[in-house]
Amino acid sequence: MGKSAKKSNTRELVHSPFLTYASMLSLLSLCPPFVILLWYTMTSAHGSILQTFHYLYNNGLHGFINIWPKPTPTAFKLIASFAAFEASLQLLLPASTVYGPISPNGNIPVYKANGVFAYFVTLLTYLSLWWFGIFNPSIVYDHLGEIFSALIFGSLVFCVFLYIKGHVAPSSSDSGSSGNFIIDFYWGMELYPRIGKHFDIKVFTNCRFGMMAWAVLTVTYCIKQYEANGKVSDSMLVNTILTLVYVTKFFWWEAGYWNTMDIAHDRAGFYICWGCLVWVPSVYTSPGMYLVNHPVHLGTQLALSILVAGILCIYINYDCDRQRQEFRRTNGKCTVWGKAPSKIDASYTTTTGETKRSLLLTSGWWGLARHFHYVPEILAAFFWTVPALFNNFFPYFYVIFLTILLFDRAKRDDDRCRSKYGKYWKLYCDKVPYRVIPGIY
């Protein structure tokens, strides 16, 4: 990819309709404290947001400062060891070459696809260290607050590095400033930042740190409950199995993820990178974090019912993505649900003035709604959370957050595609009128 930087074309910056300049400032300031409050609520307040609120109401700012764990050398050592291990796997494991979608400025990113290999090596190494008594994962849980605190501050520094790098050493021409520091810091300066030629920063933050940490912490919570109680509850087993199935699906499909909005359209700034380095390990793992000290006995029938429903949702989510990938790979020369696919042949013009062609799939899962794949993803999150039952509201925060995130992403993607495809997108919307939920929205 090219090396030149320029002032951003505003068409490249796809901003959330819910994120105004003021709300960006709010999120920058409120997200870090929320992560600590979530950790405290799940581990010390029995998952009760009312109990946490009562504590803060009675103790004020001083009380909040008291519950904020200080980053410790142990926490930084654990983070650094994990990050170095994952970076090494990303660089050194055997990999196939995968090409990403052409960027607005005509660049085609090249990736090393070894995510599945890295995922299984990571889990096997982690479980082996525990099994042979070399490292006890309970240490991670016992220092969890300190780890989140260290991640909060370390990741903010990392985002500053990305901001500076975007100004002085961009990796491609898909970069540049909006002219506003807050927007540049929040949304990012570069679309495809890299260190050297081979180390892709967004692949590391989004996939090899964030998603891998989700799997590792899920296993950690399960082991911690086993060591604390001498057994693992069926609710924890359901949560662990469904989460690991979902993350396994993610790494199996990782090359497809590189074609999504997160990688191909959202730049590397606080929104994506801090989110994947901090928000994913803390918020996304919160149902399991809660279950460590609050095991629920579901019974075999209920546990199996939740498990089967969750796996079905994960499969449908995977099949949606598989269907679209196969359609793109074959240039529409495939079958969808046993029939030739219905499609729209669309053309668009790049920022460099080139005319390109795309096929828009309008049958199969993609004929039900333009973003139907978000429905099974939200339901899957619900099914790995519902083992906590309904004694407390806060374990469901992730499900609520994910729903808002994906509905907002569907709106942003629609806006981007409307700008990109023009009249062809109108034809597509006429043929597939619902955005997410068939018959409703």
Secondary structure as GFF3:
##gff-version 3
##sequence-region A 1 441
A	DSSP	three_ten_helix	10	12	.	.	.	ID=ss1
A	DSSP	alpha_helix	21	44	.	.	.	ID=ss2
A	DSSP	alpha_helix	49	67	.	.	.	ID=ss3
A	DSSP	alpha_helix	73	92	.	.	.	ID=ss4
A	DSSP	beta_strand	96	99	.	.	.	ID=ss5
A	DSSP	beta_strand	110	113	.	.	.	ID=ss6
A	DSSP	alpha_helix	115	131	.	.	.	ID=ss7
A	DSSP	alpha_helix	138	142	.	.	.	ID=ss8
A	DSSP	alpha_helix	144	168	.	.	.	ID=ss9
A	DSSP	alpha_helix	181	187	.	.	.	ID=ss10
A	DSSP	beta_strand	194	195	.	.	.	ID=ss11
A	DSSP	beta_strand	199	200	.	.	.	ID=ss12
A	DSSP	alpha_helix	201	202	.	.	.	ID=ss13
A	DSSP	pi_helix	203	211	.	.	.	ID=ss14
A	DSSP	alpha_helix	212	229	.	.	.	ID=ss15
A	DSSP	alpha_helix	234	252	.	.	.	ID=ss16
A	DSSP	alpha_helix	254	257	.	.	.	ID=ss17
A	DSSP	alpha_helix	261	264	.	.	.	ID=ss18
A	DSSP	pi_helix	270	284	.	.	.	ID=ss19
A	DSSP	alpha_helix	286	293	.	.	.	ID=ss20
A	DSSP	alpha_helix	300	329	.	.	.	ID=ss21
A	DSSP	beta_strand	343	349	.	.	.	ID=ss22
A	DSSP	beta_strand	355	361	.	.	.	ID=ss23
A	DSSP	three_ten_helix	364	367	.	.	.	ID=ss24
A	DSSP	alpha_helix	374	385	.	.	.	ID=ss25
A	DSSP	three_ten_helix	386	388	.	.	.	ID=ss26
A	DSSP	three_ten_helix	394	396	.	.	.	ID=ss27
A	DSSP	alpha_helix	397	421	.	.	.	ID=ss28
A	DSSP	alpha_helix	423	431	.	.	.	ID=ss29
###
